[in-house]
């Protein structure tokens, strides 16, 4: 593939080109040089200086960066010492690149080297002329030297901030991806908890209808009608879930599990609070899904004839107990995939569950009521 030539990396914009304006000053001073060979060598060093300037932008972050910076600083030193003291202003170029060092030791080493190549030409000039600088000359040089030696700190600080902003942007992007991934998992789990459990119930009901048709046609029709009601309710839930991902409340889920249990021929009793308005919506949604999971497990695994749900709301926590009179849970199968999923959900709100056997299975869910959450409702 043909590579397009680029004078400077595109990510730096017009900044490198603007700095090129200052290269005109050494060229101007070289035009006043009387010795032809010395002038020609000076032009050659200015050309090499431009090469180092370009290469430094392409070598940032690798080993060649220090090499090209050393060459550039050597050119500034030679031009300042043996041509014109005004060439010390080329030190603004290496000062800019010294600020790109992230390593603190290397940064101060480069800054010290810059100070040396800027101060030695002054000492050499005093020794050569035998006179000190005038007040006007000091006013002309000193402020620029101070700015030159301070500027690497500002550039380093700016680069560090840009790097932190870049890392922050990457972190935010990763967070967004994780949030999207978690949302997909949540949606998949919600669909499983709503549609998957209802389909399992419909499967059981359809098998029952097939057995009842030869023996009891009227009851078979009744069961089929209940299947229609259940499927319509499931369709409505899926539409609500897909359309606006509406969070289910505890009260709504209690009504849903009543329909699920009665459709399975299991009597249902509820004892406890009727007002859950103090529970945050997010917590209600998690608890609602857990209640539905518990009721579905009763239908699928317990062989129970009766199920009771009890809620106890206090200032410190909310307790929900789901009891059935079925066969109980084997000790080696206390926590399957469904219950592990419930544990993961409850962990999001610092809740926990316990499962035991007492004339059937007893599932207890406990979620703390945090004052911060109460204030936010």
Protein Blocks (a to p, Z undefined) as FASTA:
>chain_A
ZZdddfbafklommlmmmmmmmmmmmmmmmmpmblklmmmmmmmmmmmmmmmmmmmmmgo
iaklmmmmmmmmmmmmmmmmmmcfklmmmmmmmmmmmmmpmblklmmmmmmmmmmmmmmm
mmmmmmmnopacdfklmmmmmmmmmmmmmmmmmmmmmmmmmmmmmmmmmmmmmmmmmmmm
mmmmmmmmmmmmmmmmmmmmmmmmmmmmmmmmmmmmmlmmmmmmmmmmmmmmmmmmmmmm
mmnopacdfklmmmmmmmmmmmnopacddeddfbfklpcfklmmmmmmmmmmmmmmmmmm
nopabdcddddddfkbccdddddfbebjafklmbcfklmmmmmmmmmnopacddddehia
cddddddddfklmmmZZ
